[in-house]
């Protein structure tokens, strides 16, 4: 019980339950099939990206370039497929976008490993380069006519819910499966592999990690390469969800995803975090963004409320870290 009460996941779960009950009591629409599907649909992109951000923060790094990687990857892929007049399996679009993201993410990992500079500084620079390249060299613009396989997938749904009271229909896109696969993959890497142990060790103490026999360079290449590949796939998924290729569609997602992961209990200093916490954090922020309108609150207030939740969540995390340091210092003085 004490361990549970110390975890952010417990308080985030309580907040989610309290907010859902409040919205249901006020509107009577929160637990409807339509709202559940809309919430699940809105969780796809932030949920996928949060898995990569989780691994990066656990490793002791912060990446703000992944939205640029996602946008450049998906825009380049769509342009290439249109040029080829591609008519084959849609999986190729995800593979190409993921590979482009992998290369760009690995470039981040290489610079971080080589220069040993703060990850925030390096990814801030590379993110600007990626966006500049897309805008200046590729002449980015909105592409409303997608390649046939991608367009077909955008109209493919797992199931549909109809609300008789409101007369509206909501459909869950088939790409929701990608969110499930991403969550399972992230959990497996972090909890069932030696690679996951190395990522936790890297974020806990880089010197101790190296002494334990882990290759720091390879770990950083994997962490940022994985984030890049995931961003590429998420970018293509975003295109499928919106039914068009919008080069600026993911701007600002870096702050949302970092906040969601930290809100879920991942320590910004690295070495600690869980997949469950990251998903709960992403769910809470998505609920605030999507469901406040059911309370009669104007949508522009959602950012205000989200900001308050983020400050409370990150403040709690910072307090826990400070408290732990005090206990360690007190133990050291006693010894």
C-alpha positions as CSV (number, residue, x, y, z in Angstrom):
1,X,0.0,0.0,0.0
2,X,2.8,2.4,0.8
3,X,4.5,1.7,-2.5
4,X,1.3,2.3,-4.3
5,X,0.7,5.6,-2.6
6,X,4.2,6.8,-3.6
7,X,3.5,6.2,-7.3
8,X,2.2,8.9,-9.6
9,X,0.3,6.2,-11.5
10,X,-2.1,5.8,-8.5
11,X,-2.9,9.5,-8.3
12,X,-3.2,9.9,-12.1
13,X,-5.6,6.9,-12.1
14,X,-7.7,8.6,-9.4
15,X,-7.7,11.8,-11.3
16,X,-8.9,10.0,-14.5
17,X,-11.7,8.3,-12.6
18,X,-12.8,11.5,-10.8
19,X,-12.8,13.4,-14.1
20,X,-14.7,10.7,-15.9
21,X,-17.4,10.6,-13.2
22,X,-17.6,14.4,-13.2
23,X,-18.1,14.5,-16.9
24,X,-20.6,11.6,-16.9
25,X,-22.6,13.3,-14.1
26,X,-22.6,16.6,-15.9
27,X,-23.3,15.5,-19.5
28,X,-24.3,11.8,-19.4
29,X,-22.2,11.2,-22.5
30,X,-18.8,10.2,-21.2
31,X,-19.4,6.5,-21.0
32,X,-21.2,6.3,-24.4
33,X,-19.7,4.2,-27.1
34,X,-19.1,7.3,-29.3
35,X,-17.1,9.1,-26.6
36,X,-15.0,6.0,-25.9
37,X,-14.2,5.5,-29.5
38,X,-13.3,9.2,-29.9
39,X,-11.1,9.0,-26.9
40,X,-9.4,5.8,-28.2
41,X,-8.9,7.5,-31.6
42,X,-7.4,10.6,-30.0
43,X,-5.0,8.4,-28.0
44,X,-3.4,6.7,-31.1
45,X,-0.7,9.3,-32.0
46,X,0.2,10.6,-28.5
47,X,0.1,7.0,-27.1
48,X,2.5,5.8,-29.8
49,X,4.9,8.7,-29.5
50,X,4.8,8.5,-25.7
51,X,6.3,5.0,-25.8
52,X,9.4,6.4,-27.6
53,X,9.6,9.4,-25.3
54,X,9.3,7.1,-22.3
55,X,12.4,5.1,-23.4
56,X,14.3,8.3,-24.1
57,X,13.6,9.9,-20.7
58,X,14.3,6.7,-18.8
59,X,17.7,6.6,-20.6
60,X,18.4,10.1,-19.3
61,X,17.7,12.1,-22.4
62,X,15.1,14.5,-23.7
63,X,14.2,14.7,-27.4
64,X,12.3,17.6,-29.0
65,X,13.0,16.6,-32.6
66,X,10.7,13.7,-33.0
67,X,7.7,15.7,-34.3
68,X,10.0,17.1,-37.1
69,X,11.2,13.5,-37.8
70,X,7.6,12.3,-38.1
71,X,6.5,15.1,-40.4
72,X,9.6,14.9,-42.7
73,X,9.3,11.1,-42.8
74,X,5.6,11.0,-43.7
75,X,5.8,13.9,-46.2
76,X,8.8,12.4,-48.0
77,X,7.1,9.0,-48.2
78,X,3.8,10.4,-49.5
79,X,5.6,12.4,-52.2
80,X,7.7,9.4,-53.2
81,X,4.6,7.1,-53.4
82,X,2.7,9.7,-55.5
83,X,5.7,10.1,-57.8
84,X,5.8,6.3,-58.3
85,X,2.0,6.1,-58.6
86,X,2.2,3.3,-56.1
87,X,-0.7,0.8,-56.0
88,X,0.8,-2.0,-53.9
89,X,0.4,-3.0,-50.2
90,X,0.0,-0.1,-47.8
91,X,2.6,-1.6,-45.4
92,X,5.3,-0.3,-47.7
93,X,4.3,3.3,-46.8
94,X,4.8,2.6,-43.1
95,X,8.1,0.8,-43.8
96,X,9.6,3.6,-45.9
97,X,8.4,6.3,-43.4
98,X,9.8,4.2,-40.5
99,X,13.2,3.7,-42.2
100,X,13.5,7.4,-42.9
101,X,12.7,8.1,-39.3
102,X,15.2,5.5,-38.2
103,X,18.0,7.1,-40.1
104,X,17.1,10.6,-38.7
105,X,16.8,9.3,-35.2
106,X,20.1,7.4,-35.5
107,X,21.7,10.6,-36.6
108,X,20.5,12.1,-33.3
109,X,22.0,9.2,-31.4
110,X,25.3,9.5,-33.2
111,X,25.6,13.2,-32.5
112,X,24.7,12.7,-28.8
113,X,27.1,9.8,-28.4
114,X,29.9,11.6,-30.3
115,X,29.6,15.1,-28.9
116,X,28.4,14.2,-25.4
117,X,26.3,17.4,-25.3
118,X,22.9,17.7,-23.6
119,X,20.3,15.8,-25.6
120,X,17.9,18.8,-25.5
121,X,20.4,21.0,-27.3
122,X,21.3,18.5,-30.0
123,X,17.7,17.5,-30.8
124,X,16.6,21.2,-30.8
125,X,19.2,21.8,-33.5
126,X,18.4,18.7,-35.5
127,X,14.7,19.3,-35.3
128,X,15.2,22.7,-36.8
129,X,17.3,21.2,-39.6
130,X,14.7,18.5,-40.4
131,X,11.9,21.1,-40.5
132,X,14.0,23.5,-42.6
133,X,14.9,20.8,-45.0
134,X,11.2,19.8,-45.4
135,X,10.1,23.4,-46.0
136,X,13.0,24.7,-48.1
137,X,14.2,21.7,-50.1
138,X,11.0,19.6,-50.4
139,X,8.7,22.6,-50.6
140,X,6.3,21.2,-48.1
141,X,2.6,21.8,-48.6
142,X,-0.7,20.1,-47.8
143,X,-1.3,17.0,-49.9
144,X,-5.0,16.3,-50.0
145,X,-4.9,13.5,-52.6
146,X,-3.1,10.5,-51.1
147,X,-1.7,7.4,-52.7
148,X,-4.5,4.9,-53.3
149,X,-3.4,2.3,-50.7
150,X,-3.1,5.0,-48.0
151,X,-6.4,6.6,-48.9
152,X,-8.1,3.1,-48.7
153,X,-6.6,2.4,-45.3
154,X,-7.9,5.8,-44.0
155,X,-11.5,4.5,-44.6
156,X,-10.9,1.2,-42.9
157,X,-12.4,0.8,-39.4
158,X,-12.4,-1.8,-36.7
159,X,-16.0,-1.1,-35.6
160,X,-18.5,1.7,-35.4
161,X,-20.8,3.1,-32.6
162,X,-24.0,5.0,-33.2
163,X,-25.5,7.4,-30.6
164,X,-29.3,7.5,-31.0
165,X,-29.7,10.3,-28.6
166,X,-27.3,12.7,-30.5
167,X,-27.7,11.1,-33.9
168,X,-23.9,10.8,-34.5
169,X,-21.7,7.9,-35.5
170,X,-18.1,7.3,-34.4
171,X,-15.7,4.8,-35.9
172,X,-12.4,3.4,-34.6
173,X,-9.7,3.3,-37.3
174,X,-7.9,0.0,-37.9
175,X,-4.6,1.7,-37.2
176,X,-5.5,1.6,-33.5
177,X,-3.9,-1.8,-33.7
178,X,-0.5,0.0,-34.2
179,X,-1.0,1.7,-30.7
180,X,-1.5,-1.7,-29.1
181,X,1.6,-3.2,-30.9
182,X,3.7,-0.2,-29.9
183,X,2.7,-0.4,-26.2
184,X,3.4,-4.2,-26.1
185,X,6.8,-3.7,-27.8
186,X,7.8,-1.0,-25.4
187,X,6.8,-3.0,-22.4
188,X,8.7,-6.1,-23.7
189,X,11.9,-4.1,-24.4
190,X,11.9,-2.4,-21.0
191,X,10.8,-5.3,-18.8
192,X,11.9,-8.5,-20.6
193,X,15.3,-7.8,-22.2
194,X,18.8,-7.0,-21.2
195,X,18.5,-4.0,-23.5
196,X,15.8,-2.6,-21.3
197,X,18.0,-3.1,-18.2
198,X,20.8,-1.2,-20.0
199,X,18.4,1.7,-20.8
200,X,17.4,1.9,-17.1
201,X,21.0,1.7,-16.1
202,X,22.0,4.4,-18.6
203,X,19.5,6.8,-17.1
204,X,20.4,5.9,-13.5
205,X,24.2,6.5,-13.8
206,X,26.1,6.5,-17.1
207,X,29.4,5.7,-15.4
208,X,28.0,2.7,-13.5
209,X,26.2,1.6,-16.6
210,X,29.5,1.5,-18.5
211,X,31.3,-0.3,-15.7
212,X,28.5,-2.9,-15.7
213,X,29.6,-3.8,-19.3
214,X,26.9,-1.9,-21.3
215,X,28.0,-0.2,-24.6
216,X,26.8,3.4,-24.1
217,X,27.1,4.2,-27.8
218,X,25.0,1.3,-28.9
219,X,22.4,2.0,-26.3
220,X,22.1,5.7,-27.4
221,X,21.9,4.6,-31.0
222,X,19.1,2.3,-30.2
223,X,17.1,4.7,-28.0
224,X,17.1,7.5,-30.6
225,X,16.9,5.2,-33.6
226,X,13.8,3.6,-32.1
227,X,12.3,7.0,-31.4
228,X,13.0,8.0,-35.0
229,X,11.5,4.8,-36.5
230,X,8.4,5.1,-34.2
231,X,8.0,8.8,-35.2
232,X,8.1,7.8,-38.8
233,X,5.4,5.2,-38.3
234,X,3.3,7.6,-36.2
235,X,3.6,10.3,-38.9
236,X,2.2,8.0,-41.5
237,X,-0.5,6.9,-39.0
238,X,-1.4,10.6,-38.6
239,X,-1.8,10.9,-42.4
240,X,-4.1,7.9,-42.4
241,X,-6.2,9.4,-39.5
242,X,-6.6,12.8,-41.1
243,X,-7.0,11.6,-44.7
244,X,-4.5,14.1,-45.9
245,X,-0.8,14.8,-45.6
246,X,-0.3,18.0,-43.5
247,X,3.4,18.9,-43.0
248,X,2.8,20.9,-39.8
249,X,0.2,18.6,-38.1
250,X,2.5,17.4,-35.3
251,X,4.1,20.7,-34.2
252,X,3.9,21.0,-30.4
253,X,3.5,17.3,-29.8
254,X,7.0,17.2,-28.1
255,X,5.8,19.1,-25.1
256,X,2.5,17.2,-24.8
257,X,4.2,13.8,-24.9
258,X,7.1,14.7,-22.6
259,X,4.5,16.2,-20.1
260,X,2.4,13.0,-20.3
261,X,5.3,10.7,-19.7
262,X,6.5,12.8,-16.7
263,X,3.0,13.1,-15.4
264,X,2.8,9.3,-15.4
265,X,5.7,9.1,-12.9
266,X,8.7,8.9,-15.2
267,X,11.6,10.9,-13.6
268,X,12.9,13.6,-15.8
269,X,16.4,12.8,-14.5
270,X,16.2,9.3,-15.9
271,X,16.4,5.8,-14.6
272,X,12.8,5.3,-13.6
273,X,9.5,5.0,-15.4
274,X,6.8,2.6,-16.5
275,X,4.7,2.0,-19.7
276,X,1.5,2.0,-17.6
277,X,2.4,5.4,-16.1
278,X,3.1,6.9,-19.6
279,X,-0.2,5.6,-21.0
280,X,-2.1,6.9,-18.0
281,X,-0.5,10.3,-18.4
282,X,-1.3,10.4,-22.1
283,X,-4.9,9.3,-21.4
284,X,-5.4,12.1,-18.8
285,X,-4.1,14.8,-21.1
286,X,-6.2,13.4,-24.0
287,X,-9.3,13.4,-21.7
288,X,-8.7,17.0,-20.7
289,X,-8.2,18.1,-24.4
290,X,-11.2,16.1,-25.7
291,X,-13.8,15.9,-23.0
292,X,-14.0,19.3,-21.3
293,X,-16.5,20.4,-23.9
294,X,-18.9,17.8,-22.4
295,X,-18.7,19.9,-19.2
296,X,-19.7,23.0,-21.1
297,X,-16.1,24.4,-20.8
298,X,-14.9,26.2,-24.0
299,X,-12.1,24.3,-25.8
300,X,-9.6,27.1,-25.3
301,X,-9.7,26.4,-21.6
302,X,-8.3,22.9,-22.2
303,X,-4.8,24.2,-22.5
304,X,-5.1,26.1,-19.2
305,X,-6.4,23.0,-17.4
306,X,-3.7,20.8,-19.1
307,X,-1.0,23.2,-17.9
308,X,-2.2,23.1,-14.3
309,X,-2.3,19.2,-14.4
310,X,1.2,19.1,-15.9
311,X,2.6,21.5,-13.3
312,X,1.0,19.4,-10.5
313,X,2.3,16.2,-12.0
314,X,5.8,17.3,-12.7
315,X,6.0,19.1,-9.3
316,X,5.0,15.9,-7.6
317,X,7.7,14.0,-9.4
318,X,10.3,16.7,-8.6
319,X,9.2,16.6,-4.9
320,X,9.7,12.8,-4.8
321,X,13.2,13.1,-6.3
322,X,14.1,15.8,-3.7
323,X,12.7,13.7,-0.9
324,X,14.8,10.7,-2.0
325,X,17.9,12.8,-2.2
326,X,17.4,14.1,1.3
327,X,17.0,10.5,2.6
328,X,20.2,9.4,0.9
329,X,22.1,12.4,2.3
330,X,20.7,11.7,5.8
331,X,21.8,8.0,5.5
332,X,25.3,9.1,4.3
333,X,25.7,11.5,7.3
334,X,24.6,8.7,9.7
335,X,27.2,6.4,8.2
